[in-house]
Amino acid sequence: MTFDFLFRPAHTAYLRRAAALLEEAQMARIEHQAAAEHHAALARMYAERVMRLENELFRQPRTTADHAPVDPSLEDRPQLYSLDANRKPGLNSA
C-alpha cells in the first residue's frame, strides 16, 4: 500500500483513455445510426420509384377506342418521371 502513489497515475491515464474511446465509440454509433436511417429512407424512395416506373412501363395505353373503365385514383395521381407521351403539362421531373 505504500507504493500506491506509483501506480495511480498510470491507472488514471488508462481510465481517461478508456473514457475517450467510449465517447468516440458512442459518436460513431450515432453517426452510423443516422446514416442507416438515411439509407433506409433512400431504399423506400427507390422502391416507390420502381413501382411508379413499372406502372408506367407495364400499364395498357389508353385510347379513345378503349371502353374499359379507368381507375380514377390512377388518373388523378401526378405523373412524375413519366415515360408516356400523354404527360400532364406543368409537372416537371425535379
Phi, psi and omega in degrees: 000340181286342181258015179301323182298339179282329185262341184297317180299322178294322181294316179291327176295321177296316180295320177298317179295318178297321178295320178295319178294323177297314179298319178297319179293321178295319178295318178297322178297316180297316180297317180289327177294318177296319178295321179296319177296320178297315180291326176295320178295320177296320179297318177296318180299315181291327176297318177294321179296318178300316179297317179298315182291323176297321177298320178295320185282322192254357178282156180284137178294142180269126176235168179287338179283342178290132176248011179285140179292141180258133179294120183297331180292329177283330182289324186270351183286146178292139182260073175282146182058035184289141180255344184272165185283346183269033183296138181291134181290152176094347179259129177254168185272001182274000000 
